[in-house]
Amino acid sequence: MAFTPNNAIDQKLAKMYAEKVTVNLDNRSALDPEDFWKTMQMIAVANKAMMHLK
């Protein structure tokens, strides 16, 4: 569906972003799942330790 900008600002923005990709459609993660879970485990252990210090 095409649209026609109504004012100068809209026209300028439309021209600036005409060739830009504004969304990330790549659903592949660059993060290793094992590294993610190790990090989450470290955060959980640190949070649990902090709760016991109070």
Residue frames as qw, qx, qy, qz and C-alpha x, y, z in Angstrom:
[[0.000, 0.890, 0.456, 0.000, 0.00, 0.00, 0.00],
 [0.438, 0.264, 0.004, 0.859, 1.60, 3.26, -1.11],
 [0.178, -0.832, -0.420, 0.316, 1.06, 6.58, 0.61],
 [0.367, 0.659, 0.097, 0.650, 1.60, 10.18, -0.36],
 [0.410, -0.313, -0.407, 0.754, 3.33, 12.40, 2.25],
 [0.028, 0.872, 0.478, 0.100, 1.27, 15.52, 3.02],
 [0.133, -0.985, 0.076, 0.076, 3.91, 17.95, 4.21],
 [0.402, 0.775, -0.469, 0.133, 7.57, 18.80, 3.70],
 [0.362, -0.540, 0.717, -0.253, 8.79, 16.93, 6.80],
 [0.850, 0.085, 0.484, -0.188, 6.99, 13.75, 5.76],
 [0.747, 0.657, -0.095, -0.009, 8.41, 14.06, 2.25],
 [0.129, 0.763, -0.605, 0.188, 11.94, 14.55, 3.59],
 [0.562, -0.341, 0.710, -0.253, 11.62, 11.56, 5.95],
 [0.887, 0.320, 0.287, -0.167, 10.16, 9.40, 3.19],
 [0.589, 0.740, -0.316, 0.070, 13.11, 10.28, 0.97],
 [0.127, -0.675, 0.684, -0.246, 15.65, 9.60, 3.76],
 [0.543, -0.203, 0.773, -0.260, 14.20, 6.20, 4.65],
 [0.775, 0.403, -0.149, -0.463, 13.13, 4.99, 1.21],
 [0.706, 0.407, -0.579, 0.022, 16.10, 2.61, 0.92],
 [0.121, -0.468, 0.726, -0.489, 16.61, 1.83, 4.61],
 [0.615, -0.234, -0.749, -0.076, 15.79, -1.44, 6.33],
 [0.277, -0.539, 0.288, -0.742, 14.05, -0.46, 9.55],
 [0.858, -0.315, 0.209, -0.346, 13.27, -3.91, 10.94],
 [0.041, -0.469, 0.881, 0.039, 15.40, -6.95, 11.67],
 [0.869, 0.081, -0.094, -0.478, 13.73, -9.94, 10.05],
 [0.544, 0.352, -0.749, 0.134, 16.66, -12.27, 10.68],
 [0.762, -0.519, 0.037, -0.387, 15.51, -14.62, 13.43],
 [0.865, 0.082, -0.382, 0.315, 18.83, -16.45, 13.83],
 [0.480, -0.870, 0.116, -0.004, 20.68, -15.81, 17.06],
 [0.518, 0.637, -0.494, 0.286, 24.44, -15.34, 17.15],
 [0.359, -0.562, 0.586, -0.459, 24.51, -16.32, 20.83],
 [0.427, 0.099, -0.899, -0.002, 25.34, -19.91, 21.71],
 [0.676, -0.519, -0.285, -0.439, 22.48, -21.35, 23.82],
 [0.805, -0.241, -0.414, 0.351, 24.95, -23.03, 26.17],
 [0.338, 0.165, -0.225, 0.899, 26.73, -19.72, 26.84],
 [0.363, -0.488, -0.171, -0.775, 23.34, -18.10, 27.46],
 [0.792, -0.474, -0.345, -0.172, 22.36, -20.67, 30.10],
 [0.690, -0.083, -0.365, 0.619, 25.77, -20.47, 31.78],
 [0.089, 0.311, -0.096, 0.941, 25.40, -16.70, 32.02],
 [0.567, -0.499, -0.240, -0.610, 21.85, -17.00, 33.39],
 [0.824, -0.335, -0.426, 0.165, 23.07, -19.50, 35.99],
 [0.486, 0.064, -0.299, 0.819, 25.84, -17.12, 37.11],
 [0.198, -0.409, -0.036, -0.890, 23.32, -14.28, 37.43],
 [0.733, -0.462, -0.356, -0.349, 20.96, -16.49, 39.43],
 [0.765, -0.215, -0.418, 0.441, 23.73, -17.59, 41.81],
 [0.266, 0.194, -0.193, 0.924, 24.87, -13.99, 42.30],
 [0.418, -0.458, -0.169, -0.766, 21.28, -12.86, 43.00],
 [0.810, -0.406, -0.418, -0.070, 20.77, -15.69, 45.47],
 [0.629, -0.062, -0.369, 0.681, 24.03, -14.79, 47.25],
 [0.012, 0.325, -0.057, 0.944, 22.96, -11.14, 47.46],
 [0.615, -0.501, -0.312, -0.523, 19.62, -12.14, 48.99],
 [0.819, -0.346, -0.402, 0.219, 21.43, -14.06, 51.74],
 [0.450, 0.168, -0.271, 0.834, 23.71, -11.10, 52.55],
 [0.237, -0.505, -0.066, -0.827, 20.84, -8.85, 53.64]]
